[in-house]
Amino acid sequence: MSNNFILLQEDFQLLTSALNTDKHYLELSDAEKNKIKDKLANAQQVSAIDFPNNVSRLYDVITLRNIKTRQNLQFKLVPPAERDNWSGKISALSPLGIALLGVIQGQSVSWQAGNKTNYYTVMEVRNAVFI
């Protein structure tokens, strides 16, 4: 997981405030919590005006392709309180969610699931539309 990425200022504030209250985050191992905290601490915060539209942020839909099986998966990054794994809405404070924050199309992503590492390519980042 790369520590060099940009993050929308509003997303950073929302996620860092949820670190002490999200029950799913608090149930993670200390190693997983530290990876998430480190990634957030190393994020370059960018204002909404300067944030590039090809970089993932909260409420974006991200399509991944499993490098080994060539199957596509689609996830929507959401704040912890809005997570719903059954509908593909994953918390940005989960190990997968934090791996997907700040990615761009074509980027390789990996994350640990149990004792197995999964490798994916980002096929698409579809930005949320805010009115």
C-alpha positions in Angstrom: 0.0 0.0 0.0 1.5 3.3 -1.1 1.6 6.1 1.5 1.9 8.9 -1.2 -1.6 9.9 -2.2 -3.9 12.9 -2.2 -7.1 13.1 -0.1 -9.9 15.6 -0.2 -9.7 17.8 2.9 -13.4 17.1 3.8 -12.8 13.3 3.5 -9.7 13.6 5.7 -11.7 15.4 8.4 -14.6 13.0 8.3 -12.4 9.9 8.4 -10.0 11.1 11.2 -13.0 12.0 13.3 -14.5 8.5 12.8 -11.3 6.7 14.0 -12.4 6.7 17.6 -16.1 5.9 17.1 -16.4 3.4 14.2 -17.0 0.0 15.8 -15.8 -1.9 12.7 -12.6 0.0 12.7 -12.1 -0.5 16.4 -12.4 -4.3 15.9 -9.5 -4.4 13.5 -6.1 -5.7 14.6 -3.6 -3.2 15.8 -1.5 -3.7 12.7 -4.5 -3.0 10.4 -5.4 0.1 12.4 -1.9 1.4 12.3 -1.8 1.0 8.5 -4.9 3.0 8.2 -3.7 5.7 10.6 -0.3 5.9 8.8 -1.9 6.2 5.4 -4.2 9.0 6.6 -1.3 10.8 8.4 0.7 10.8 5.2 -2.1 12.0 2.9 -1.6 15.2 1.0 -4.8 17.1 1.8 -6.3 19.0 -1.2 -9.3 21.4 -1.4 -12.3 20.5 -3.5 -11.4 23.1 -6.0 -8.0 21.7 -6.6 -8.9 18.0 -6.3 -8.4 16.1 -9.7 -11.5 14.3 -11.0 -9.6 11.1 -11.9 -8.6 10.3 -8.2 -10.9 8.3 -6.0 -12.5 9.9 -2.9 -15.6 9.2 -0.7 -18.7 8.2 -2.6 -16.8 7.3 -5.8 -17.5 3.9 -7.5 -14.3 2.0 -8.3 -14.1 -1.0 -10.6 -11.3 -3.4 -10.0 -10.1 -6.4 -12.0 -8.6 -9.4 -10.2 -5.2 -9.9 -11.9 -5.3 -13.7 -11.3 -9.0 -14.5 -12.2 -9.6 -11.5 -14.5 -13.0 -11.0 -12.8 -14.3 -7.4 -12.2 -15.5 -6.2 -8.8 -17.2 -2.9 -8.1 -17.2 -1.0 -4.8 -18.5 2.4 -3.6 -16.3 4.1 -1.0 -18.4 5.5 1.8 -18.0 6.9 5.3 -18.0 4.2 8.0 -21.6 4.9 9.1 -22.9 4.2 5.6 -21.1 0.9 5.0 -23.2 -2.0 3.5 -21.1 -4.8 2.3 -24.1 -6.5 0.7 -24.6 -3.7 -1.7 -20.9 -3.0 -2.4 -20.6 0.0 -0.1 -17.4 -0.3 1.7 -16.1 1.8 4.6 -13.1 4.0 3.7 -11.7 2.9 7.1 -11.6 -0.8 6.2 -8.4 -2.3 4.9 -9.8 -2.5 1.4 -11.4 1.0 1.6 -8.2 2.7 2.7 -6.3 0.9 -0.2 -8.8 2.3 -2.7 -8.7 5.9 -1.4 -6.7 8.1 -3.8 -6.3 5.6 -6.6 -6.5 6.3 -10.3 -7.4 4.2 -13.3 -4.6 1.8 -14.3 -3.1 1.7 -10.9 -2.3 -1.6 -9.2 -3.8 -2.3 -5.8 -3.1 -5.1 -3.3 -4.5 -5.8 0.1 -4.4 -8.6 2.6 -7.5 -10.8 3.3 -6.6 -13.2 6.0 -3.4 -14.9 5.0 -3.9 -14.2 1.3 -2.8 -11.1 -0.6 -5.1 -10.1 -3.4 -3.9 -8.1 -6.5 -6.1 -5.9 -8.6 -5.9 -3.3 -11.3 -8.1 -0.2 -11.1 -10.2 -0.3 -14.3 -12.4 2.8 -13.6 -12.9 5.5 -11.0 -16.4 7.0 -11.4 -16.6 10.2 -9.4 -19.7 10.9 -7.4 -21.8 13.9 -8.6 -22.5 16.5 -5.9 -25.3 19.0 -6.6 
